[in-house]
Amino acid sequence: IGKYAPDAVIGKVGTGAPAAVPAASGGAAAPLLEKGGHKAKDWSRAEKNREMRMKGEGKIPGWFGALFYMV
């Protein structure tokens, strides 16, 4: 440890206060982040906007825009 943290103060293991008892949990099968009241994300608007964007031209229209975007 002296190589990586030469200024670190290291005491004896077990000299601190006893750890608090963890709260009761649902076990290993319970999800860590419960998403109780959240609804699923609706991607229909994003997909519709992307479809419209891909059908149209860029901000610079015509052959000059095509040349500009290629370069």
N, CA, C, O and CB atoms as a CASP TS submission, in Angstrom:
PFRMAT TS
TARGET T0000
AUTHOR 0000-0000-0000
METHOD Language model
MODEL 1
PARENT N/A
ATOM      1  N   ILE     1       0.840  -1.185   0.000  1.00  0.00           N
ATOM      2  CA  ILE     1       0.000   0.000   0.000  1.00  0.00           C
ATOM      3  C   ILE     1       0.878   1.239   0.000  1.00  0.00           C
ATOM      4  O   ILE     1       0.473   2.274  -0.528  1.00  0.00           O
ATOM      5  CB  ILE     1      -0.952   0.004   1.213  1.00  0.00           C
ATOM      6  N   GLY     2       2.043   1.163   0.565  1.00  0.00           N
ATOM      7  CA  GLY     2       2.936   2.312   0.587  1.00  0.00           C
ATOM      8  C   GLY     2       3.280   2.808  -0.803  1.00  0.00           C
ATOM      9  O   GLY     2       3.526   3.999  -0.996  1.00  0.00           O
ATOM     10  N   LYS     3       3.299   1.901  -1.777  1.00  0.00           N
ATOM     11  CA  LYS     3       3.614   2.280  -3.146  1.00  0.00           C
ATOM     12  C   LYS     3       2.490   3.126  -3.757  1.00  0.00           C
ATOM     13  O   LYS     3       2.763   4.070  -4.497  1.00  0.00           O
ATOM     14  CB  LYS     3       3.860   1.029  -3.997  1.00  0.00           C
ATOM     15  N   TYR     4       1.242   2.798  -3.455  1.00  0.00           N
ATOM     16  CA  TYR     4       0.102   3.455  -4.088  1.00  0.00           C
ATOM     17  C   TYR     4      -0.444   4.619  -3.258  1.00  0.00           C
ATOM     18  O   TYR     4      -0.965   5.578  -3.829  1.00  0.00           O
ATOM     19  CB  TYR     4      -0.998   2.446  -4.332  1.00  0.00           C
ATOM     20  N   ALA     5      -0.341   4.562  -1.951  1.00  0.00           N
ATOM     21  CA  ALA     5      -0.842   5.623  -1.081  1.00  0.00           C
ATOM     22  C   ALA     5       0.137   5.828   0.062  1.00  0.00           C
ATOM     23  O   ALA     5      -0.103   5.363   1.176  1.00  0.00           O
ATOM     24  CB  ALA     5      -2.260   5.285  -0.539  1.00  0.00           C
ATOM     25  N   PRO     6       1.244   6.522  -0.204  1.00  0.00           N
ATOM     26  CA  PRO     6       2.267   6.651   0.835  1.00  0.00           C
ATOM     27  C   PRO     6       1.806   7.471   2.042  1.00  0.00           C
ATOM     28  O   PRO     6       2.348   7.301   3.134  1.00  0.00           O
ATOM     29  CB  PRO     6       3.504   7.279   0.249  1.00  0.00           C
ATOM     30  N   ASP     7       0.822   8.354   1.873  1.00  0.00           N
ATOM     31  CA  ASP     7       0.355   9.194   2.970  1.00  0.00           C
ATOM     32  C   ASP     7      -0.814   8.582   3.724  1.00  0.00           C
ATOM     33  O   ASP     7      -1.316   9.194   4.665  1.00  0.00           O
ATOM     34  CB  ASP     7      -0.039  10.544   2.446  1.00  0.00           C
ATOM     35  N   ALA     8      -1.258   7.402   3.343  1.00  0.00           N
ATOM     36  CA  ALA     8      -2.438   6.783   3.961  1.00  0.00           C
ATOM     37  C   ALA     8      -2.123   6.338   5.379  1.00  0.00           C
ATOM     38  O   ALA     8      -1.048   5.805   5.654  1.00  0.00           O
ATOM     39  CB  ALA     8      -2.928   5.583   3.126  1.00  0.00           C
ATOM     40  N   VAL     9      -3.077   6.565   6.275  1.00  0.00           N
ATOM     41  CA  VAL     9      -2.946   6.112   7.656  1.00  0.00           C
ATOM     42  C   VAL     9      -3.757   4.835   7.773  1.00  0.00           C
ATOM     43  O   VAL     9      -4.969   4.842   7.555  1.00  0.00           O
ATOM     44  CB  VAL     9      -3.430   7.209   8.690  1.00  0.00           C
ATOM     45  N   ILE    10      -3.104   3.753   8.112  1.00  0.00           N
ATOM     46  CA  ILE    10      -3.774   2.461   8.164  1.00  0.00           C
ATOM     47  C   ILE    10      -3.748   1.970   9.600  1.00  0.00           C
ATOM     48  O   ILE    10      -2.682   1.874  10.206  1.00  0.00           O
ATOM     49  CB  ILE    10      -3.102   1.432   7.207  1.00  0.00           C
ATOM     50  N   GLY    11      -4.910   1.661  10.144  1.00  0.00           N
ATOM     51  CA  GLY    11      -5.002   1.165  11.508  1.00  0.00           C
ATOM     52  C   GLY    11      -5.207  -0.332  11.519  1.00  0.00           C
ATOM     53  O   GLY    11      -5.150  -0.981  10.474  1.00  0.00           O
ATOM     54  N   LYS    12      -5.443  -0.879  12.691  1.00  0.00           N
ATOM     55  CA  LYS    12      -5.678  -2.304  12.815  1.00  0.00           C
ATOM     56  C   LYS    12      -7.086  -2.633  12.348  1.00  0.00           C
ATOM     57  O   LYS    12      -8.005  -1.831  12.514  1.00  0.00           O
ATOM     58  CB  LYS    12      -5.462  -2.771  14.261  1.00  0.00           C
ATOM     59  N   VAL    13      -7.249  -3.780  11.781  1.00  0.00           N
ATOM     60  CA  VAL    13      -8.555  -4.226  11.323  1.00  0.00           C
ATOM     61  C   VAL    13      -9.409  -4.537  12.542  1.00  0.00           C
ATOM     62  O   VAL    13      -8.962  -5.217  13.465  1.00  0.00           O
ATOM     63  CB  VAL    13      -8.434  -5.467  10.390  1.00  0.00           C
ATOM     64  N   GLY    14     -10.631  -4.040  12.541  1.00  0.00           N
ATOM     65  CA  GLY    14     -11.558  -4.346  13.618  1.00  0.00           C
ATOM     66  C   GLY    14     -11.537  -3.338  14.754  1.00  0.00           C
ATOM     67  O   GLY    14     -12.142  -3.588  15.797  1.00  0.00           O
ATOM     68  N   THR    15     -10.859  -2.205  14.589  1.00  0.00           N
ATOM     69  CA  THR    15     -10.814  -1.220  15.663  1.00  0.00           C
ATOM     70  C   THR    15     -11.979  -0.244  15.593  1.00  0.00           C
ATOM     71  O   THR    15     -12.168   0.537  16.526  1.00  0.00           O
ATOM     72  CB  THR    15      -9.508  -0.462  15.617  1.00  0.00           C
ATOM     73  N   GLY    16     -12.756  -0.258  14.535  1.00  0.00           N
ATOM     74  CA  GLY    16     -13.866   0.672  14.383  1.00  0.00           C
ATOM     75  C   GLY    16     -15.103   0.203  15.120  1.00  0.00           C
ATOM     76  O   GLY    16     -15.097  -0.848  15.761  1.00  0.00           O
ATOM     77  N   ALA    17     -16.162   0.985  15.024  1.00  0.00           N
ATOM     78  CA  ALA    17     -17.429   0.633  15.667  1.00  0.00           C
ATOM     79  C   ALA    17     -18.045  -0.558  14.943  1.00  0.00           C
ATOM     80  O   ALA    17     -17.790  -0.752  13.754  1.00  0.00           O
ATOM     81  CB  ALA    17     -18.410   1.844  15.670  1.00  0.00           C
ATOM     82  N   PRO    18     -18.848  -1.355  15.634  1.00  0.00           N
ATOM     83  CA  PRO    18     -19.493  -2.496  14.965  1.00  0.00           C
ATOM     84  C   PRO    18     -20.465  -2.014  13.892  1.00  0.00           C
ATOM     85  O   PRO    18     -21.114  -0.978  14.032  1.00  0.00           O
ATOM     86  CB  PRO    18     -20.236  -3.379  15.992  1.00  0.00           C
ATOM     87  N   ALA    19     -20.543  -2.781  12.839  1.00  0.00           N
ATOM     88  CA  ALA    19     -21.419  -2.424  11.726  1.00  0.00           C
ATOM     89  C   ALA    19     -22.874  -2.545  12.131  1.00  0.00           C
ATOM     90  O   ALA    19     -23.234  -3.396  12.945  1.00  0.00           O
ATOM     91  CB  ALA    19     -21.136  -3.309  10.510  1.00  0.00           C
ATOM     92  N   ALA    20     -23.713  -1.685  11.559  1.00  0.00           N
ATOM     93  CA  ALA    20     -25.147  -1.734  11.828  1.00  0.00           C
ATOM     94  C   ALA    20     -25.753  -2.952  11.139  1.00  0.00           C
ATOM     95  O   ALA    20     -25.254  -3.407  10.110  1.00  0.00           O
ATOM     96  CB  ALA    20     -25.844  -0.431  11.354  1.00  0.00           C
ATOM     97  N   VAL    21     -26.819  -3.466  11.708  1.00  0.00           N
ATOM     98  CA  VAL    21     -27.501  -4.615  11.132  1.00  0.00           C
ATOM     99  C   VAL    21     -28.260  -4.140   9.902  1.00  0.00           C
ATOM    100  O   VAL    21     -29.028  -3.183   9.993  1.00  0.00           O
ATOM    101  CB  VAL    21     -28.461  -5.291  12.167  1.00  0.00           C
ATOM    102  N   PRO    22     -28.063  -4.791   8.742  1.00  0.00           N
ATOM    103  CA  PRO    22     -28.760  -4.345   7.531  1.00  0.00           C
ATOM    104  C   PRO    22     -30.262  -4.578   7.647  1.00  0.00           C
ATOM    105  O   PRO    22     -30.718  -5.493   8.333  1.00  0.00           O
ATOM    106  CB  PRO    22     -28.209  -5.074   6.296  1.00  0.00           C
ATOM    107  N   ALA    23     -31.012  -3.732   6.964  1.00  0.00           N
ATOM    108  CA  ALA    23     -32.469  -3.845   6.971  1.00  0.00           C
ATOM    109  C   ALA    23     -32.894  -5.101   6.218  1.00  0.00           C
ATOM    110  O   ALA    23     -32.176  -5.598   5.350  1.00  0.00           O
ATOM    111  CB  ALA    23     -33.121  -2.590   6.343  1.00  0.00           C
ATOM    112  N   ALA    24     -34.064  -5.599   6.567  1.00  0.00           N
ATOM    113  CA  ALA    24     -34.590  -6.794   5.905  1.00  0.00           C
ATOM    114  C   ALA    24     -34.859  -6.474   4.442  1.00  0.00           C
ATOM    115  O   ALA    24     -35.400  -5.418   4.116  1.00  0.00           O
ATOM    116  CB  ALA    24     -35.886  -7.302   6.606  1.00  0.00           C
ATOM    117  N   SER    25     -34.478  -7.392   3.568  1.00  0.00           N
ATOM    118  CA  SER    25     -34.690  -7.177   2.137  1.00  0.00           C
ATOM    119  C   SER    25     -35.464  -8.348   1.563  1.00  0.00           C
ATOM    120  O   SER    25     -35.763  -9.320   2.256  1.00  0.00           O
ATOM    121  CB  SER    25     -33.343  -6.997   1.392  1.00  0.00           C
ATOM    122  N   GLY    26     -35.778  -8.234   0.299  1.00  0.00           N
ATOM    123  CA  GLY    26     -36.559  -9.260  -0.370  1.00  0.00           C
ATOM    124  C   GLY    26     -35.750 -10.472  -0.785  1.00  0.00           C
ATOM    125  O   GLY    26     -36.314 -11.417  -1.335  1.00  0.00           O
ATOM    126  N   GLY    27     -34.485 -10.479  -0.546  1.00  0.00           N
ATOM    127  CA  GLY    27     -33.657 -11.622  -0.922  1.00  0.00           C
ATOM    128  C   GLY    27     -32.951 -11.383  -2.245  1.00  0.00           C
ATOM    129  O   GLY    27     -33.023 -10.293  -2.811  1.00  0.00           O
ATOM    130  N   ALA    28     -32.280 -12.392  -2.725  1.00  0.00           N
ATOM    131  CA  ALA    28     -31.503 -12.261  -3.952  1.00  0.00           C
ATOM    132  C   ALA    28     -32.387 -12.150  -5.191  1.00  0.00           C
ATOM    133  O   ALA    28     -31.963 -11.585  -6.199  1.00  0.00           O
ATOM    134  CB  ALA    28     -30.569 -13.441  -4.098  1.00  0.00           C
ATOM    135  N   ALA    29     -33.591 -12.673  -5.131  1.00  0.00           N
ATOM    136  CA  ALA    29     -34.465 -12.649  -6.296  1.00  0.00           C
ATOM    137  C   ALA    29     -35.166 -11.303  -6.462  1.00  0.00           C
ATOM    138  O   ALA    29     -35.695 -11.030  -7.540  1.00  0.00           O
ATOM    139  CB  ALA    29     -35.492 -13.754  -6.192  1.00  0.00           C
ATOM    140  N   ALA    30     -35.190 -10.460  -5.442  1.00  0.00           N
ATOM    141  CA  ALA    30     -35.877  -9.167  -5.519  1.00  0.00           C
ATOM    142  C   ALA    30     -35.062  -8.205  -6.373  1.00  0.00           C
ATOM    143  O   ALA    30     -33.833  -8.208  -6.298  1.00  0.00           O
ATOM    144  CB  ALA    30     -36.108  -8.574  -4.100  1.00  0.00           C
ATOM    145  N   PRO    31     -35.725  -7.381  -7.185  1.00  0.00           N
ATOM    146  CA  PRO    31     -34.993  -6.416  -8.002  1.00  0.00           C
ATOM    147  C   PRO    31     -34.364  -5.333  -7.136  1.00  0.00           C
ATOM    148  O   PRO    31     -34.928  -4.946  -6.113  1.00  0.00           O
ATOM    149  CB  PRO    31     -35.919  -5.785  -9.043  1.00  0.00           C
ATOM    150  N   LEU    32     -33.202  -4.848  -7.544  1.00  0.00           N
ATOM    151  CA  LEU    32     -32.513  -3.829  -6.768  1.00  0.00           C
ATOM    152  C   LEU    32     -33.204  -2.475  -6.866  1.00  0.00           C
ATOM    153  O   LEU    32     -33.324  -1.764  -5.868  1.00  0.00           O
ATOM    154  CB  LEU    32     -31.077  -3.709  -7.228  1.00  0.00           C
ATOM    155  N   LEU    33     -33.648  -2.124  -8.039  1.00  0.00           N
ATOM    156  CA  LEU    33     -34.315  -0.843  -8.238  1.00  0.00           C
ATOM    157  C   LEU    33     -35.771  -1.105  -8.603  1.00  0.00           C
ATOM    158  O   LEU    33     -36.077  -1.498  -9.729  1.00  0.00           O
ATOM    159  CB  LEU    33     -33.604   0.000  -9.344  1.00  0.00           C
ATOM    160  N   GLU    34     -36.638  -0.892  -7.673  1.00  0.00           N
ATOM    161  CA  GLU    34     -38.062  -1.122  -7.916  1.00  0.00           C
ATOM    162  C   GLU    34     -38.634   0.061  -8.686  1.00  0.00           C
ATOM    163  O   GLU    34     -38.481   1.208  -8.267  1.00  0.00           O
ATOM    164  CB  GLU    34     -38.832  -1.334  -6.578  1.00  0.00           C
ATOM    165  N   LYS    35     -39.282  -0.207  -9.792  1.00  0.00           N
ATOM    166  CA  LYS    35     -39.869   0.847 -10.612  1.00  0.00           C
ATOM    167  C   LYS    35     -41.381   0.803 -10.468  1.00  0.00           C
ATOM    168  O   LYS    35     -42.104   0.649 -11.452  1.00  0.00           O
ATOM    169  CB  LYS    35     -39.451   0.698 -12.099  1.00  0.00           C
ATOM    170  N   GLY    36     -41.844   0.938  -9.258  1.00  0.00           N
ATOM    171  CA  GLY    36     -43.243   0.783  -8.918  1.00  0.00           C
ATOM    172  C   GLY    36     -44.228   1.469  -9.844  1.00  0.00           C
ATOM    173  O   GLY    36     -44.956   0.785 -10.564  1.00  0.00           O
ATOM    174  N   GLY    37     -44.282   2.787  -9.854  1.00  0.00           N
ATOM    175  CA  GLY    37     -45.322   3.483 -10.586  1.00  0.00           C
ATOM    176  C   GLY    37     -44.921   3.964 -11.959  1.00  0.00           C
ATOM    177  O   GLY    37     -45.712   4.640 -12.616  1.00  0.00           O
ATOM    178  N   HIS    38     -43.728   3.646 -12.421  1.00  0.00           N
ATOM    179  CA  HIS    38     -43.293   4.161 -13.707  1.00  0.00           C
ATOM    180  C   HIS    38     -43.906   3.359 -14.845  1.00  0.00           C
ATOM    181  O   HIS    38     -44.063   2.141 -14.765  1.00  0.00           O
ATOM    182  CB  HIS    38     -41.771   4.140 -13.804  1.00  0.00           C
ATOM    183  N   LYS    39     -44.246   4.081 -15.903  1.00  0.00           N
ATOM    184  CA  LYS    39     -44.755   3.381 -17.079  1.00  0.00           C
ATOM    185  C   LYS    39     -43.619   3.192 -18.072  1.00  0.00           C
ATOM    186  O   LYS    39     -42.582   3.849 -17.977  1.00  0.00           O
ATOM    187  CB  LYS    39     -45.935   4.159 -17.730  1.00  0.00           C
ATOM    188  N   ALA    40     -43.815   2.313 -18.999  1.00  0.00           N
ATOM    189  CA  ALA    40     -42.789   2.032 -20.006  1.00  0.00           C
ATOM    190  C   ALA    40     -42.676   3.217 -20.958  1.00  0.00           C
ATOM    191  O   ALA    40     -43.662   3.910 -21.205  1.00  0.00           O
ATOM    192  CB  ALA    40     -43.119   0.730 -20.791  1.00  0.00           C
ATOM    193  N   LYS    41     -41.491   3.452 -21.488  1.00  0.00           N
ATOM    194  CA  LYS    41     -41.256   4.565 -22.403  1.00  0.00           C
ATOM    195  C   LYS    41     -41.923   4.280 -23.733  1.00  0.00           C
ATOM    196  O   LYS    41     -41.808   3.185 -24.284  1.00  0.00           O
ATOM    197  CB  LYS    41     -39.747   4.815 -22.596  1.00  0.00           C
ATOM    198  N   ASP    42     -42.624   5.289 -24.240  1.00  0.00           N
ATOM    199  CA  ASP    42     -43.312   5.171 -25.518  1.00  0.00           C
ATOM    200  C   ASP    42     -42.409   5.742 -26.610  1.00  0.00           C
ATOM    201  O   ASP    42     -42.203   6.954 -26.676  1.00  0.00           O
ATOM    202  CB  ASP    42     -44.691   5.906 -25.486  1.00  0.00           C
ATOM    203  N   TRP    43     -41.878   4.883 -27.457  1.00  0.00           N
ATOM    204  CA  TRP    43     -40.940   5.297 -28.491  1.00  0.00           C
ATOM    205  C   TRP    43     -41.625   5.622 -29.809  1.00  0.00           C
ATOM    206  O   TRP    43     -40.925   5.887 -30.787  1.00  0.00           O
ATOM    207  CB  TRP    43     -39.914   4.224 -28.709  1.00  0.00           C
ATOM    208  N   SER    44     -42.958   5.618 -29.894  1.00  0.00           N
ATOM    209  CA  SER    44     -43.637   5.807 -31.168  1.00  0.00           C
ATOM    210  C   SER    44     -43.356   7.186 -31.761  1.00  0.00           C
ATOM    211  O   SER    44     -43.146   7.298 -32.969  1.00  0.00           O
ATOM    212  CB  SER    44     -45.132   5.612 -30.994  1.00  0.00           C
ATOM    213  N   ARG    45     -43.347   8.234 -30.942  1.00  0.00           N
ATOM    214  CA  ARG    45     -43.069   9.578 -31.475  1.00  0.00           C
ATOM    215  C   ARG    45     -41.641   9.681 -31.973  1.00  0.00           C
ATOM    216  O   ARG    45     -41.394  10.270 -33.026  1.00  0.00           O
ATOM    217  CB  ARG    45     -43.326  10.649 -30.406  1.00  0.00           C
ATOM    218  N   ALA    46     -40.701   9.121 -31.238  1.00  0.00           N
ATOM    219  CA  ALA    46     -39.299   9.185 -31.649  1.00  0.00           C
ATOM    220  C   ALA    46     -39.097   8.445 -32.971  1.00  0.00           C
ATOM    221  O   ALA    46     -38.369   8.920 -33.843  1.00  0.00           O
ATOM    222  CB  ALA    46     -38.385   8.591 -30.555  1.00  0.00           C
ATOM    223  N   GLU    47     -39.727   7.300 -33.120  1.00  0.00           N
ATOM    224  CA  GLU    47     -39.583   6.537 -34.359  1.00  0.00           C
ATOM    225  C   GLU    47     -40.252   7.253 -35.526  1.00  0.00           C
ATOM    226  O   GLU    47     -39.746   7.221 -36.648  1.00  0.00           O
ATOM    227  CB  GLU    47     -40.174   5.135 -34.194  1.00  0.00           C
ATOM    228  N   LYS    48     -41.395   7.901 -35.266  1.00  0.00           N
ATOM    229  CA  LYS    48     -42.085   8.654 -36.322  1.00  0.00           C
ATOM    230  C   LYS    48     -41.224   9.836 -36.765  1.00  0.00           C
ATOM    231  O   LYS    48     -41.100  10.096 -37.962  1.00  0.00           O
ATOM    232  CB  LYS    48     -43.475   9.150 -35.829  1.00  0.00           C
ATOM    233  N   ASN    49     -40.629  10.552 -35.812  1.00  0.00           N
ATOM    234  CA  ASN    49     -39.765  11.685 -36.141  1.00  0.00           C
ATOM    235  C   ASN    49     -38.535  11.233 -36.913  1.00  0.00           C
ATOM    236  O   ASN    49     -38.109  11.908 -37.850  1.00  0.00           O
ATOM    237  CB  ASN    49     -39.343  12.420 -34.872  1.00  0.00           C
ATOM    238  N   ARG    50     -37.964  10.105 -36.533  1.00  0.00           N
ATOM    239  CA  ARG    50     -36.792   9.602 -37.245  1.00  0.00           C
ATOM    240  C   ARG    50     -37.151   9.218 -38.672  1.00  0.00           C
ATOM    241  O   ARG    50     -36.389   9.482 -39.602  1.00  0.00           O
ATOM    242  CB  ARG    50     -36.191   8.400 -36.510  1.00  0.00           C
ATOM    243  N   GLU    51     -38.296   8.603 -38.841  1.00  0.00           N
ATOM    244  CA  GLU    51     -38.741   8.214 -40.183  1.00  0.00           C
ATOM    245  C   GLU    51     -38.918   9.439 -41.074  1.00  0.00           C
ATOM    246  O   GLU    51     -38.499   9.432 -42.232  1.00  0.00           O
ATOM    247  CB  GLU    51     -40.059   7.424 -40.105  1.00  0.00           C
ATOM    248  N   MET    52     -39.536  10.490 -40.540  1.00  0.00           N
ATOM    249  CA  MET    52     -39.710  11.726 -41.320  1.00  0.00           C
ATOM    250  C   MET    52     -38.354  12.353 -41.648  1.00  0.00           C
ATOM    251  O   MET    52     -38.150  12.851 -42.755  1.00  0.00           O
ATOM    252  CB  MET    52     -40.590  12.739 -40.547  1.00  0.00           C
ATOM    253  N   ARG    53     -37.430  12.329 -40.688  1.00  0.00           N
ATOM    254  CA  ARG    53     -36.111  12.920 -40.892  1.00  0.00           C
ATOM    255  C   ARG    53     -35.333  12.167 -41.964  1.00  0.00           C
ATOM    256  O   ARG    53     -34.621  12.786 -42.755  1.00  0.00           O
ATOM    257  CB  ARG    53     -35.324  12.930 -39.583  1.00  0.00           C
ATOM    258  N   MET    54     -35.456  10.852 -42.002  1.00  0.00           N
ATOM    259  CA  MET    54     -34.724  10.063 -42.985  1.00  0.00           C
ATOM    260  C   MET    54     -35.317  10.189 -44.381  1.00  0.00           C
ATOM    261  O   MET    54     -34.601  10.015 -45.368  1.00  0.00           O
ATOM    262  CB  MET    54     -34.703   8.611 -42.570  1.00  0.00           C
ATOM    263  N   LYS    55     -36.612  10.490 -44.486  1.00  0.00           N
ATOM    264  CA  LYS    55     -37.230  10.650 -45.800  1.00  0.00           C
ATOM    265  C   LYS    55     -36.891  11.999 -46.426  1.00  0.00           C
ATOM    266  O   LYS    55     -36.839  12.118 -47.650  1.00  0.00           O
ATOM    267  CB  LYS    55     -38.740  10.497 -45.690  1.00  0.00           C
ATOM    268  N   GLY    56     -36.661  13.006 -45.606  1.00  0.00           N
ATOM    269  CA  GLY    56     -36.392  14.350 -46.104  1.00  0.00           C
ATOM    270  C   GLY    56     -34.933  14.553 -46.474  1.00  0.00           C
ATOM    271  O   GLY    56     -34.101  13.652 -46.359  1.00  0.00           O
ATOM    272  N   GLU    57     -34.653  15.776 -46.925  1.00  0.00           N
ATOM    273  CA  GLU    57     -33.277  16.144 -47.240  1.00  0.00           C
ATOM    274  C   GLU    57     -32.648  16.770 -46.010  1.00  0.00           C
ATOM    275  O   GLU    57     -33.321  17.005 -45.007  1.00  0.00           O
ATOM    276  CB  GLU    57     -33.215  17.117 -48.451  1.00  0.00           C
ATOM    277  N   GLY    58     -31.363  17.035 -46.094  1.00  0.00           N
ATOM    278  CA  GLY    58     -30.663  17.672 -44.999  1.00  0.00           C
ATOM    279  C   GLY    58     -31.006  19.154 -44.926  1.00  0.00           C
ATOM    280  O   GLY    58     -31.924  19.616 -45.603  1.00  0.00           O
ATOM    281  N   LYS    59     -30.279  19.888 -44.116  1.00  0.00           N
ATOM    282  CA  LYS    59     -30.533  21.318 -43.979  1.00  0.00           C
ATOM    283  C   LYS    59     -30.110  22.076 -45.224  1.00  0.00           C
ATOM    284  O   LYS    59     -30.633  23.160 -45.482  1.00  0.00           O
ATOM    285  CB  LYS    59     -29.808  21.872 -42.763  1.00  0.00           C
ATOM    286  N   ILE    60     -29.185  21.542 -45.999  1.00  0.00           N
ATOM    287  CA  ILE    60     -28.754  22.169 -47.246  1.00  0.00           C
ATOM    288  C   ILE    60     -29.325  21.317 -48.384  1.00  0.00           C
ATOM    289  O   ILE    60     -28.834  20.215 -48.629  1.00  0.00           O
ATOM    290  CB  ILE    60     -27.166  22.286 -47.335  1.00  0.00           C
ATOM    291  N   PRO    61     -30.353  21.812 -49.080  1.00  0.00           N
ATOM    292  CA  PRO    61     -31.025  20.998 -50.097  1.00  0.00           C
ATOM    293  C   PRO    61     -30.256  20.941 -51.426  1.00  0.00           C
ATOM    294  O   PRO    61     -29.324  21.708 -51.669  1.00  0.00           O
ATOM    295  CB  PRO    61     -32.419  21.543 -50.344  1.00  0.00           C
ATOM    296  N   GLY    62     -30.683  20.015 -52.256  1.00  0.00           N
ATOM    297  CA  GLY    62     -30.188  19.925 -53.624  1.00  0.00           C
ATOM    298  C   GLY    62     -28.833  19.262 -53.758  1.00  0.00           C
ATOM    299  O   GLY    62     -28.322  18.633 -52.832  1.00  0.00           O
ATOM    300  N   TRP    63     -28.256  19.429 -54.976  1.00  0.00           N
ATOM    301  CA  TRP    63     -26.989  18.776 -55.279  1.00  0.00           C
ATOM    302  C   TRP    63     -25.851  19.366 -54.465  1.00  0.00           C
ATOM    303  O   TRP    63     -24.901  18.658 -54.130  1.00  0.00           O
ATOM    304  CB  TRP    63     -26.680  18.889 -56.758  1.00  0.00           C
ATOM    305  N   PHE    64     -25.933  20.672 -54.135  1.00  0.00           N
ATOM    306  CA  PHE    64     -24.874  21.288 -53.330  1.00  0.00           C
ATOM    307  C   PHE    64     -24.859  20.682 -51.908  1.00  0.00           C
ATOM    308  O   PHE    64     -23.793  20.457 -51.334  1.00  0.00           O
ATOM    309  CB  PHE    64     -25.076  22.835 -53.262  1.00  0.00           C
ATOM    310  N   GLY    65     -26.036  20.429 -51.364  1.00  0.00           N
ATOM    311  CA  GLY    65     -26.134  19.801 -50.054  1.00  0.00           C
ATOM    312  C   GLY    65     -25.545  18.400 -50.085  1.00  0.00           C
ATOM    313  O   GLY    65     -24.833  17.996 -49.166  1.00  0.00           O
ATOM    314  N   ALA    66     -25.851  17.654 -51.160  1.00  0.00           N
ATOM    315  CA  ALA    66     -25.307  16.299 -51.294  1.00  0.00           C
ATOM    316  C   ALA    66     -23.782  16.352 -51.362  1.00  0.00           C
ATOM    317  O   ALA    66     -23.102  15.552 -50.719  1.00  0.00           O
ATOM    318  CB  ALA    66     -25.881  15.598 -52.555  1.00  0.00           C
ATOM    319  N   LEU    67     -23.251  17.281 -52.130  1.00  0.00           N
ATOM    320  CA  LEU    67     -21.813  17.436 -52.248  1.00  0.00           C
ATOM    321  C   LEU    67     -21.205  17.849 -50.895  1.00  0.00           C
ATOM    322  O   LEU    67     -20.174  17.324 -50.475  1.00  0.00           O
ATOM    323  CB  LEU    67     -21.475  18.477 -53.338  1.00  0.00           C
ATOM    324  N   PHE    68     -21.861  18.784 -50.239  1.00  0.00           N
ATOM    325  CA  PHE    68     -21.378  19.272 -48.943  1.00  0.00           C
ATOM    326  C   PHE    68     -21.323  18.151 -47.908  1.00  0.00           C
ATOM    327  O   PHE    68     -20.333  18.020 -47.187  1.00  0.00           O
ATOM    328  CB  PHE    68     -22.275  20.404 -48.435  1.00  0.00           C
ATOM    329  N   TYR    69     -22.380  17.344 -47.831  1.00  0.00           N
ATOM    330  CA  TYR    69     -22.424  16.269 -46.837  1.00  0.00           C
ATOM    331  C   TYR    69     -21.463  15.142 -47.165  1.00  0.00           C
ATOM    332  O   TYR    69     -21.012  14.439 -46.261  1.00  0.00           O
ATOM    333  CB  TYR    69     -23.827  15.720 -46.726  1.00  0.00           C
ATOM    334  N   MET    70     -21.134  14.950 -48.454  1.00  0.00           N
ATOM    335  CA  MET    70     -20.169  13.914 -48.813  1.00  0.00           C
ATOM    336  C   MET    70     -18.765  14.338 -48.403  1.00  0.00           C
ATOM    337  O   MET    70     -17.950  13.507 -48.002  1.00  0.00           O
ATOM    338  CB  MET    70     -20.221  13.621 -50.326  1.00  0.00           C
ATOM    339  N   VAL    71     -18.492  15.611 -48.501  1.00  0.00           N
ATOM    340  CA  VAL    71     -17.141  16.106 -48.167  1.00  0.00           C
ATOM    341  C   VAL    71     -17.107  16.376 -46.701  1.00  0.00           C
ATOM    342  O   VAL    71     -16.078  16.801 -46.176  1.00  0.00           O
ATOM    343  CB  VAL    71     -16.762  17.389 -48.972  1.00  0.00           C
TER
END
